[in-house]
């Protein structure tokens, strides 16, 4: 407690262990112990580290696909990525492109880094594969959103497994990919700042779902409109995990899925209080193992 702090251990992890009432007093459920709460706390630390790795792997793959698509269309010279005409400016926010080009201009001419200085002094050029090394995930996502449609299509075709691409319409695929990029960024930032992961269920402004319902996509995971409306497939670690599963590159999925089906599952099995709490919240539970959903499906 002295090392980690009361808030990090107790206050952030006590929700499954307390009874909700209309008073300001905290009433713990029968059988709840400090050791159980601390066990959840430790599991979530490990999950946070795995999430950082999975998102980091996705980020590396995503950046390289942007670079590959860019170079195939525009070449390797920095003059191309500094050229405004090579982008599609948002109709309702032209400042977004201006700000992004300012960022690229800084990287190309002013970034004081040994690698950047080497390329700048020896080649007079910062090629795209060096450029992305200094980009945050949010900046890489911004680059992607400003690309012309042909480049976006090339990136998505390489990111997703061929079987998945054949089952989803191109426009739906674009929307889904954009929504999941936002979800990944939310989890990556949450993990980087030490926030709780296993109950994290980010939403858009005004409480809208991070991932909109798509019948073709959600059907792959046995989620129909009714189950989606309950919360399944909208957000949370299991929604993110299922997205990773349809990528062409399996490393992000393998890392996260292995943890969820071993370390995470062990905690759920050993702590019924926590497992029941998670299963009662479709936003953060696994539809494949949610006992309430299984009963509902067979009615």
C-alpha positions as semicolon CSV with decimal commas, in nm:
position;residue;x (nm);y (nm);z (nm)
1;X;0,000;0,000;0,000
2;X;0,281;0,239;0,088
3;X;0,463;0,165;-0,237
4;X;0,172;0,174;-0,485
5;X;-0,071;0,403;-0,303
6;X;-0,428;0,364;-0,181
7;X;-0,591;0,499;-0,495
8;X;-0,402;0,274;-0,738
9;X;-0,471;-0,044;-0,542
10;X;-0,807;0,005;-0,371
11;X;-1,005;0,290;-0,517
12;X;-0,937;0,206;-0,881
13;X;-1,006;-0,167;-0,837
14;X;-1,282;-0,192;-0,578
15;X;-1,586;-0,157;-0,806
16;X;-1,649;-0,534;-0,842
17;X;-1,615;-0,577;-0,465
18;X;-1,863;-0,317;-0,339
19;X;-2,241;-0,298;-0,323
20;X;-2,391;-0,002;-0,502
21;X;-2,635;0,196;-0,289
22;X;-2,783;0,542;-0,270
23;X;-2,564;0,652;0,018
24;X;-2,213;0,786;0,019
25;X;-2,087;0,501;0,234
26;X;-1,878;0,217;0,086
27;X;-2,011;-0,130;0,164
28;X;-1,795;-0,423;0,056
29;X;-1,952;-0,751;-0,051
30;X;-1,927;-1,054;0,172
31;X;-1,599;-1,236;0,118
32;X;-1,417;-0,940;-0,038
33;X;-1,057;-0,917;0,082
34;X;-0,760;-0,691;0,031
35;X;-0,570;-0,984;-0,118
36;X;-0,838;-1,026;-0,387
37;X;-0,832;-0,657;-0,479
38;X;-0,452;-0,663;-0,487
39;X;-0,464;-0,970;-0,715
40;X;-0,680;-0,777;-0,963
41;X;-0,444;-0,481;-0,934
42;X;-0,142;-0,698;-1,017
43;X;-0,320;-0,866;-1,308
44;X;-0,412;-0,528;-1,453
45;X;-0,051;-0,409;-1,431
46;X;0,051;-0,712;-1,635
47;X;-0,237;-0,651;-1,878
48;X;-0,126;-0,290;-1,915
49;X;0,222;-0,404;-2,015
50;X;0,082;-0,655;-2,263
51;X;-0,149;-0,387;-2,404
52;X;0,145;-0,154;-2,455
53;X;0,330;-0,428;-2,640
54;X;0,031;-0,523;-2,857
55;X;-0,044;-0,161;-2,946
56;X;0,326;-0,098;-3,006
57;X;0,343;-0,391;-3,247
58;X;0,034;-0,264;-3,427
59;X;0,184;0,086;-3,442
60;X;0,506;-0,040;-3,600
61;X;0,316;-0,241;-3,862
62;X;0,077;0,046;-3,933
63;X;0,358;0,298;-3,981
64;X;0,548;0,070;-4,215
65;X;0,237;0,013;-4,426
66;X;0,191;0,389;-4,454
67;X;0,555;0,425;-4,559
68;X;0,527;0,141;-4,812
69;X;0,214;0,285;-4,970
70;X;0,355;0,638;-4,972
71;X;0,685;0,542;-5,133
72;X;0,514;0,333;-5,400
73;X;0,307;0,636;-5,502
74;X;0,534;0,935;-5,436
75;X;0,888;0,808;-5,391
76;X;1,129;0,859;-5,103
77;X;1,214;1,229;-5,121
78;X;1,093;1,453;-4,840
79;X;0,970;1,708;-5,092
80;X;0,678;1,474;-5,163
81;X;0,548;1,448;-4,806
82;X;0,595;1,822;-4,762
83;X;0,384;1,894;-5,071
84;X;0,030;1,998;-4,978
85;X;-0,110;1,879;-5,312
86;X;-0,031;1,518;-5,222
87;X;-0,298;1,517;-4,951
88;X;-0,671;1,541;-4,926
89;X;-0,757;1,838;-4,707
90;X;-1,060;1,794;-4,478
91;X;-1,349;2,008;-4,597
92;X;-1,450;2,128;-4,255
93;X;-1,104;2,153;-4,099
94;X;-0,830;2,277;-4,333
95;X;-0,615;2,363;-4,030
96;X;-0,568;1,990;-3,969
97;X;-0,357;1,956;-4,284
98;X;-0,171;2,282;-4,218
99;X;-0,079;2,170;-3,868
100;X;0,031;1,829;-3,988
101;X;0,254;1,978;-4,258
102;X;0,411;2,201;-3,994
103;X;0,493;1,889;-3,794
104;X;0,650;1,720;-4,097
105;X;0,845;2,035;-4,178
106;X;0,988;2,036;-3,825
107;X;1,092;1,672;-3,856
108;X;1,253;1,730;-4,195
109;X;1,450;2,045;-4,112
110;X;1,477;2,089;-3,736
111;X;1,450;1,756;-3,551
112;X;1,773;1,738;-3,348
113;X;1,830;1,363;-3,344
114;X;2,149;1,174;-3,436
115;X;1,974;0,962;-3,698
116;X;1,789;1,257;-3,848
117;X;2,104;1,468;-3,849
118;X;2,295;1,192;-4,027
119;X;2,043;1,170;-4,312
120;X;2,003;1,547;-4,327
121;X;2,379;1,613;-4,344
122;X;2,473;1,324;-4,573
123;X;2,172;1,287;-4,804
124;X;1,992;1,619;-4,765
125;X;1,675;1,415;-4,721
126;X;1,475;1,253;-4,441
127;X;1,310;0,951;-4,609
128;X;0,965;0,841;-4,490
129;X;1,092;0,531;-4,306
130;X;1,312;0,757;-4,091
131;X;1,039;1,019;-4,054
132;X;0,797;0,778;-3,885
133;X;1,049;0,688;-3,615
134;X;0,970;1,017;-3,439
135;X;0,596;1,006;-3,498
136;X;0,352;0,932;-3,218
137;X;0,071;0,693;-3,299
138;X;-0,171;0,987;-3,310
139;X;0,046;1,160;-3,571
140;X;0,063;0,843;-3,782
141;X;-0,316;0,815;-3,765
142;X;-0,345;1,177;-3,873
143;X;-0,117;1,106;-4,171
144;X;-0,336;0,814;-4,268
145;X;-0,658;1,018;-4,246
146;X;-0,511;1,283;-4,478
147;X;-0,403;1,038;-4,748
148;X;-0,578;1,005;-5,081
149;X;-0,822;0,712;-5,113
150;X;-0,592;0,497;-5,330
151;X;-0,322;0,497;-5,064
152;X;-0,571;0,417;-4,789
153;X;-0,697;0,122;-4,991
154;X;-0,344;-0,012;-5,037
155;X;-0,275;0,016;-4,665
156;X;-0,594;-0,163;-4,564
157;X;-0,539;-0,445;-4,813
158;X;-0,205;-0,517;-4,650
159;X;-0,328;-0,470;-4,294
160;X;-0,619;-0,715;-4,304
161;X;-0,625;-1,086;-4,381
162;X;-0,743;-1,162;-4,739
163;X;-1,038;-1,368;-4,616
164;X;-1,163;-1,080;-4,404
165;X;-1,130;-0,828;-4,688
166;X;-1,338;-1,048;-4,918
167;X;-1,629;-1,049;-4,671
168;X;-1,648;-0,674;-4,598
169;X;-1,744;-0,398;-4,839
170;X;-1,469;-0,144;-4,902
171;X;-1,658;0,153;-4,760
172;X;-1,746;-0,046;-4,447
173;X;-1,384;-0,151;-4,415
174;X;-1,269;0,211;-4,426
175;X;-1,513;0,311;-4,154
176;X;-1,426;0,016;-3,932
177;X;-1,054;0,073;-3,969
178;X;-1,087;0,439;-3,877
179;X;-1,297;0,352;-3,571
180;X;-1,051;0,090;-3,452
181;X;-0,758;0,325;-3,500
182;X;-0,929;0,554;-3,249
183;X;-0,992;0,263;-3,010
184;X;-0,629;0,150;-3,029
185;X;-0,509;0,502;-2,958
186;X;-0,736;0,523;-2,654
187;X;-0,598;0,198;-2,512
188;X;-0,241;0,284;-2,597
189;X;-0,266;0,621;-2,422
190;X;-0,448;0,468;-2,126
191;X;-0,177;0,207;-2,080
192;X;0,104;0,459;-2,126
193;X;-0,036;0,675;-1,845
194;X;-0,086;0,388;-1,602
195;X;-0,465;0,370;-1,615
196;X;-0,676;0,063;-1,546
197;X;-0,722;-0,152;-1,855
198;X;-0,948;-0,451;-1,791
199;X;-1,259;-0,237;-1,721
200;X;-1,167;0,044;-1,959
201;X;-1,452;0,112;-2,203
202;X;-1,383;0,439;-2,388
203;X;-1,659;0,613;-2,580
204;X;-1,680;0,896;-2,828
205;X;-1,809;1,237;-2,734
206;X;-2,168;1,241;-2,612
207;X;-2,135;0,875;-2,515
208;X;-2,146;0,733;-2,865
209;X;-1,986;0,389;-2,924
210;X;-1,626;0,374;-3,044
211;X;-1,720;0,106;-3,298
212;X;-2,047;0,134;-3,489
213;X;-2,255;-0,171;-3,569
214;X;-2,167;-0,342;-3,894
215;X;-2,367;-0,656;-3,966
216;X;-2,098;-0,824;-4,177
217;X;-1,819;-0,756;-3,929
218;X;-2,002;-0,821;-3,604
219;X;-2,164;-1,139;-3,738
220;X;-1,815;-1,292;-3,748
221;X;-1,818;-1,278;-3,369
222;X;-2,182;-1,385;-3,321
223;X;-2,295;-1,031;-3,241
224;X;-2,626;-0,926;-3,390
225;X;-2,797;-0,589;-3,357
226;X;-2,968;-0,692;-3,034
227;X;-2,645;-0,798;-2,862
228;X;-2,465;-0,493;-2,998
229;X;-2,730;-0,266;-2,850
230;X;-2,657;-0,426;-2,513
231;X;-2,293;-0,321;-2,548
232;X;-2,110;-0,612;-2,711
233;X;-1,866;-0,517;-2,986
234;X;-1,874;-0,144;-2,908
235;X;-1,556;-0,098;-2,705
236;X;-1,336;-0,265;-2,441
237;X;-1,047;-0,511;-2,443
238;X;-1,242;-0,797;-2,603
239;X;-1,362;-0,577;-2,889
240;X;-1,004;-0,468;-2,947
241;X;-0,882;-0,827;-2,925
242;X;-1,130;-0,943;-3,190
243;X;-1,017;-0,662;-3,420
244;X;-0,655;-0,771;-3,381
245;X;-0,764;-1,124;-3,481
246;X;-0,860;-1,015;-3,836
247;X;-0,531;-0,843;-3,908
248;X;-0,288;-0,994;-4,154
249;X;-0,012;-0,969;-3,895
250;X;-0,094;-1,179;-3,591
251;X;0,164;-1,056;-3,340
252;X;-0,065;-0,801;-3,168
253;X;-0,345;-1,057;-3,142
254;X;-0,119;-1,339;-3,026
255;X;0,021;-1,129;-2,742
256;X;-0,308;-0,990;-2,614
257;X;-0,514;-1,303;-2,673
258;X;-0,263;-1,523;-2,493
259;X;-0,278;-1,303;-2,185
260;X;-0,659;-1,280;-2,186
261;X;-0,700;-1,655;-2,213
262;X;-0,444;-1,738;-1,947
263;X;-0,348;-1,484;-1,681
264;X;-0,668;-1,279;-1,709
265;X;-0,889;-1,589;-1,725
266;X;-0,719;-1,737;-1,419
267;X;-0,812;-1,430;-1,215
268;X;-1,172;-1,444;-1,339
269;X;-1,202;-1,811;-1,246
270;X;-1,047;-1,765;-0,903
271;X;-1,252;-1,454;-0,820
272;X;-1,623;-1,516;-0,897
273;X;-1,712;-1,170;-0,762
274;X;-1,501;-1,006;-1,030
275;X;-1,610;-1,247;-1,301
276;X;-1,979;-1,181;-1,233
277;X;-1,920;-0,807;-1,233
278;X;-1,741;-0,823;-1,569
279;X;-2,007;-1,050;-1,720
280;X;-2,276;-0,806;-1,614
281;X;-2,116;-0,534;-1,829
282;X;-2,125;-0,621;-2,202
283;X;-1,889;-0,333;-2,281
284;X;-1,598;-0,513;-2,117
285;X;-1,693;-0,882;-2,119
286;X;-1,613;-1,160;-2,363
287;X;-1,928;-1,262;-2,548
288;X;-1,781;-1,609;-2,607
289;X;-1,775;-1,682;-2,234
290;X;-2,048;-1,458;-2,096
291;X;-2,285;-1,698;-1,918
292;X;-2,571;-1,446;-1,930
293;X;-2,545;-1,421;-2,305
294;X;-2,520;-1,798;-2,349
295;X;-2,844;-1,844;-2,155
296;X;-3,008;-1,568;-2,357
297;X;-2,902;-1,721;-2,688
298;X;-3,074;-2,048;-2,615
299;X;-3,408;-1,903;-2,513
